[in-house]
Amino acid sequence: MKNISSLVQIVLALSVAYVWIFRYHNVVKEFVQFGLSDLIRNFVGASKIALATLLVAGVWHPSLVQVPSVLMGLFMISAQYFHFKVGNPFIKRVPSFVLLILSAFIGLNSIQ
């Protein structure tokens, strides 16, 4: 199970990094649609990248995993809320929902 959890940590971290680094233009559009400021967008982005980094480091240092997975899950719950608030179709909610499930899996698996 440890290998699966480590793989999920890497998948989650790479997914977040990909969106916030290489697909940043989509993030900007979404935050404008959500009515959130640039400051909030930058805080969320920096936080998610830091949490993703901790998840990768958690492959070698498991004590680093639980808090970042819970915080990432909270960010994904927030994403679900904002997608729902602006009336986005289900297909736009799927990525953050999948990442929420992955965060929950990692968090639950990290409980010793």
C-alpha positions in Angstrom: 0.0 0.0 0.0 3.0 2.3 0.6 4.0 2.1 -3.0 0.5 3.0 -4.2 0.3 5.9 -1.8 3.7 7.1 -3.0 2.6 6.9 -6.6 -0.6 8.8 -5.8 1.5 11.5 -4.0 3.6 11.9 -7.1 0.6 12.0 -9.4 -1.2 14.6 -7.3 2.0 16.7 -7.0 2.7 16.6 -10.7 -0.9 17.4 -11.6 -1.0 20.5 -9.4 2.4 21.6 -10.7 1.3 21.1 -14.3 -1.8 23.2 -13.8 -0.2 26.0 -11.9 3.0 26.2 -13.9 2.1 25.2 -17.5 -1.6 26.0 -17.7 -1.5 29.2 -15.6 -3.5 31.1 -18.2 -6.5 28.8 -17.4 -6.1 29.4 -13.7 -6.2 33.2 -14.4 -9.4 32.8 -16.3 -11.0 30.7 -13.6 -10.1 33.1 -10.8 -11.5 36.0 -12.7 -14.7 34.0 -13.3 -14.8 33.2 -9.5 -14.4 36.9 -8.7 -11.2 36.3 -6.7 -8.3 38.8 -6.6 -4.8 38.3 -8.0 -3.5 38.3 -4.4 -5.7 35.3 -3.5 -4.8 33.5 -6.8 -1.1 34.0 -6.1 -1.4 32.8 -2.5 -3.4 29.7 -3.6 -0.8 29.0 -6.3 2.2 29.3 -4.1 0.5 27.3 -1.4 -0.4 24.5 -3.7 3.0 24.3 -5.2 4.6 24.2 -1.7 2.1 21.5 -0.7 2.9 19.5 -3.8 6.6 19.8 -3.1 6.0 18.4 0.5 4.0 15.5 -1.0 6.9 14.6 -3.2 9.4 14.9 -0.2 6.9 12.7 1.7 7.8 9.8 -0.5 11.1 9.7 1.4 9.9 11.3 4.7 6.4 10.0 5.4 5.9 12.3 8.4 5.6 15.2 5.9 2.5 13.8 4.1 -0.5 14.1 6.3 -0.8 17.9 6.7 -0.1 18.7 3.1 -2.7 16.1 1.9 -5.4 17.5 4.2 -4.6 21.1 3.2 -4.6 20.2 -0.5 -8.0 18.5 0.1 -9.3 21.7 1.6 -8.2 23.6 -1.5 -10.0 21.1 -3.7 -13.2 21.4 -1.6 -12.9 25.2 -2.1 -12.5 24.7 -5.8 -15.6 22.5 -5.8 -17.5 25.3 -4.0 -16.4 28.0 -6.4 -17.2 25.9 -9.5 -20.6 25.3 -8.0 -21.1 28.9 -7.1 -20.5 30.2 -10.6 -22.6 27.3 -12.1 -19.8 25.6 -14.0 -20.8 22.3 -15.7 -19.9 19.0 -14.1 -17.0 18.4 -16.5 -15.2 21.5 -15.1 -15.6 20.1 -11.6 -14.1 16.7 -12.4 -10.4 17.6 -12.1 -10.6 19.1 -8.6 -12.9 16.3 -7.5 -10.4 13.7 -8.6 -7.6 15.6 -6.8 -9.8 15.8 -3.8 -10.3 12.0 -3.8 -6.5 11.5 -4.3 -5.8 13.9 -1.3 -8.3 12.0 0.9 -6.6 8.7 -0.1 -3.2 10.0 0.8 -4.4 11.6 4.0 -6.2 8.5 5.2 -3.3 6.2 4.2 -0.9 8.4 6.1 -2.6 7.8 9.4 -0.4 5.6 11.4 
